[in-house]
Amino acid sequence: MQSQPADVLVIGSGASGAAFSWSLAKAGFDVVCLEQGKWLNPQEDYATTKTDWELHRQTDFNPNPNVRDNISDYPVNNSDSPIAPLMYNAVGGSTIHWSAHFPRLKPSDFKVRTLDDVADDWPITYQELEPYFDLNDRHMGVAGLIGDPAYPPKSPRQTPPVGLGKLGNTITKGFDKLGWHWWPSDSAINTTTYDGRAACNNCGPCDLGCTIKAKASTDVTYWPKAISFGAKLVTGARVREITVNPKGLAKGAVYYDKYGNTCEQEAKVVILACNGIGTPRILLNSTSPSFPNGLANSSGLVGKNLMFHPYAAVTGVFDEDLEGHKGPVPLNIMSSQFYETDLTRGFVRGYAYQVTRSSSPVSQARGGYTNTYMDWGSDHHAKFKDSFNKTVTIAIIGEDLPELNNTVTLDPNITDQDGIPAPKISYRLSDNSRKMLDHGIATATQVMEAAGAHQVASDPLLKEAGWHLMGTTKMGPDENNSVVNKFGRSHDVKNLFVIDGSIFVTAGAVNPTSTIQALALYIADYVKNNSRDILDKS
Amino acid sequence: MSRASILTDAEYNLLELVSDCLIPANETMPAASEVKTHEFIDNLIQNKPQLRRLFLEGIRQINDTAFQSGKTFDAMNGIDRESTLKNIEDSNPEFFGELVNQTYNAYYTSPRVLILIGKGSDPPQPKGYFLEKGDLSSLEAVRNRGQIWRDS
């Protein structure tokens, strides 16, 4: 089945694909986006209005696609990784189930080679991205507070910060006693009505989808606008491969529609926006006589340098009921006290803290963030009562440096429902990351004790925490040491771009979505401004 | 008893007894069976073949283990029942882990239990919660300590 050729084909409708599609469609380009998932109806498809809402975390809204196993999902072989990759496949991608943390990478994150003699500098700076951070903030709607000394000055935030509640007031006392940095972090959650979307009513489980659209998932932010400008979004379309023409340029994509029919969409330029696992998967599966090792892979780096943010967690138990079920699960406090490099700590680069509210009842019985089920038997009720609504968790989010042996490859045996090879993850936690997380556990324990916790437990490495998928088609000026240039443009295939987290050179130590979207808008401007060169020569 | 069930009456009754060992009653909280956690599991395994097999084999194992000690599970006192279950926990952790998991799932989604633990029985939406903004006054001191981002 053949469709009309488009100017721009975007593969993936998540954080980056939505922002890019909006930008190009607004400028009058003919945009087609292929999305393997479907539209979700926030009122009907999200579990937050149902009495068994918590159980959906274990089934159809589990963040792990292997557990969830929805028809939109593809399997990921993670047997060779201590961290399980997490993602969601629907219109909006993983912004459907994300916690909406919206910190930007910091200026030093773009200069790690110059400053710390590790990995590579990015070919772009914080200052170059800043207008795109601001533009994206206006579309997503950011709750926050300016004046954070851990960042250069920022433009005013769209809405006030997410409330602290009793729990936040308790943990911030710990930071204050130690004289350590904390700040209400940027969060893509409306705290007042903004851009036609409601204010958050503090219901809690952002990870199950936001029924009232207060959380900025791109199905409710960018997509309605992109579609109003003429972008065409095709759902249930799972891309198998990108095809090439005799000139070695991208011709379009072959995909399976929701009925399993093989279809082809041609375009003048092809944009990959499928996350740090989905993007290398498609490139590696796009082999041809001209590109026997996969498309855009002359450097051999497609699928290499996979970075997660490894997470450890420290949970403190307090005497008082902290009303920890009220408010978005992420408390939206961050600390950058240990963010920048200090080699006396025994590792290079650093980590941030994210503070999280108490676990909900089923999650608490299942051990919360300590991952150890609550005892059964005669002590069960006493133990539950001692901890429910009385816990605070500090998640330690560490900067993971790129390593060639952390990879995404094609699994030789496992396929999705359409017969496309599944991605296989091979990942080892580096010594540097281990030392970093251990340091974070020790310091976060100090915070808990200073705040008055009577019991502190930790998990040294969260398994189900591979939220951030980065590095697998890195940017750079050297075609032997990178897959795409500073505009996300493939060194090998001039009308092929990557705009998702795959192009990160390093990971920083904050959630990547704000930076992913700023990059997508920056690349969109480059494509628009150079359209004669990029589109007309294909 | 009229039930559309995979479990025999004996198996169903055993599951009920086991549930109350996992979560017994105390002065304020109901026992698992009072909020029908065993019924939840019975319904669950009707729809999930993999879990069905796990639970049928696991329940049989509890019976067999009890029988080897010379008594049926229902004839045992509380200490012996707990000992039998600890034996199963060690020898068949896959089944036992799922048994505990599903019992907790059923118990902590029961409206009666949610009210008793102070959460309330309403789902998160549409009401949500009131959340106090909190005390941001100490941020002045954080700001006054000066820039901590690294200029590049």
Interface residues (C-beta under 8 A of the other chain):
Chain A: T48 T49 K50 T51 D52 W53 E54 L55 Q58 K106 P107 S108 F110 K111 T114 L115 T125 Y126 L145 G147 D148 P149 A150 Y151 P152 P160 P161 G163 L164 G165 K166 G168 N169 T172 D176 G179 H181 W182 W183 P184 C200 N201 N202 C203 G204 P205 T211 I212 D321 H325 K326 G327 S336 Q337 Y339 E340 T341 S360 P361 V362 Q364 A365 R366 Y373 M374 W376 G377 S378 H380 H381 F384 K385 F388 N389
Chain B: C21 L22 I23 P24 N26 T28 M29 E82 G97 V100 N101 T103 Y104 N105 Y107 Y108 T109 P111 V113 L114 I117 G118 K119 S121 P123 P124 Q125 P126 K127 G128 Y129 F130 L131 E132 K133 G134 D135 L136 S138 L139 A141 V142 R143 R145 G146 Q147 I148 W149 R150 D151 S152
